[in-house]
Amino acid sequence: MELVEVATRIEASAQRVWSEVGDFGNDRLTGGYVDRVEVKGAGLGALRTYHLADRMGGGAAVERLTLLDEAERTIAYDMVDYGPLNWADYSGHIKVTPAGPDACIFVIRTRFQPFAPEEADALKEMSRTNIGMYIENLRRLVATRR
């Protein structure tokens, strides 16, 4: 099992960041690795389809919302259809914690099992790259929409 964890400080209130992150269908966060997001259902069990960018292999992958805790500003999801991706047992978890009134700590964890051990490093790097794009998209959103 592989684990990718990233923590960073974001110069916006936890509530402002959560207003973007807590939206399971927010396609403004996935630019660069997802072309389009569709959501079916609402609340726990909702399904989010990521229509993957060409650099990700095209196609689509589907995630199910497994946790949405507004009070703790925590969201989690499991992949239920992998499309072209070369891993199994994928899950993600994001938490937003205040760091004073105008900043927060953003933590994201992804966990997955590569099909082949020799793919682990490349898949971890792909996950880190996608997380980096997500965080940059988030920083731009919260900087422009205060």
Buried (B, 14 or more C-beta within 10 A) or exposed (E): EBEBEBEBEBEBBBBBBBBBBBBBBBBEBBBBBBBEBEBEEEEEEBBBBBBBBEEBEEBBBBBBBBEBEEEEBBBBBBBEBBBEBBBEEBBBBBBBBBBEEEBBBBBBBBBBEBEEEEBBEEBBEBBBBBBBBBBEBBBEBBEEEE
